[in-house]
Amino acid sequence: MDIFTPQPFHMGIDEVGRGPWAGPVMAAAVMWPKGVPVLEGVTDSKKLSAKKREILAEQILNIADVGVGSATVEEIDRINIREATFLAMERAVDALNGNPVFAWVDGNAIPKNLPCASECVIKGDSKVYTIGCASIVAKVLRDAEMARLHDIFPHFAWDSNAGYGTKAHQEGLKVAGVTPHHRRSFAPIRTILQA
C-alpha cells in the first residue's frame, strides 16, 4: 500500500512539544475524507514557514476529521514526557468524530491505548500524508497556545521560541524565575529550583 496516500478511516498521529522547557505537549490525529484531493505542500511542519503552516492548518481543520489532545505541565512532571506524549495522542484520537481502523504514528513507539491496529513510521511527518497533516495542526495550535501564554508571561519570548530553551528563555528565567508553566521535571528548570 502507498502510505503517502490517505486511505479511508486510516489516521495519522503526531505530536509537538516534547523538548520545550515550558508549556503542554500537544498531539493531533487526522483522518482524510474519501475522495477529497490531498493538499499541496503537506509535510513535516518544521519544514514549512509559519504562514504556510497556518494556511494549511486552517484547510486541514475545515476538510478533515481532526482530533486534538494535550497533556499539561503537571502531567508531564508526574508521568514523564514520553508517557505524557502518549496520553496527548490518545486524547487526540478520542476527540475524532469517526472510528479509525488503522493508525500511522510518527516516531518509533505507539501509545498502548489506541482503538485500532497501528504502525509507527520514523520521520512519518514527511512520509505519510495524514501524519504530515497532524504535524501541521499540532504545531500551529501549540504555537498559538505558547503565544497566548507569552502575553501573560512576556519575559521568556514564548511567542518566538515556543518554550524551547533559547537564550531569550534562559535570560527570562534569570529575571522572572520559574512560572507554573515550566516543566519542573526537566533538568534546566529542576536545577534552578534546587539552587
Secondary structure, DSSP 8 states (H G I E B T S, - for coil): --TTS--TTEEEEEEE-SS-SBS-EEEEEEE--TT----TT-S-GGGS-HHHHHHHHHHHHHHSEEEEEEE-HHHHHHH-HHHHHHHHHHHHHHT-SS--SEEEEESS---TT-SSEEEEETTGGGTSHHHHHHHHHHHHHHHHHHHHHHHHSGGG-HHHHTT---HHHHHHHHHH---TTB-TTSHHHHHHHH-
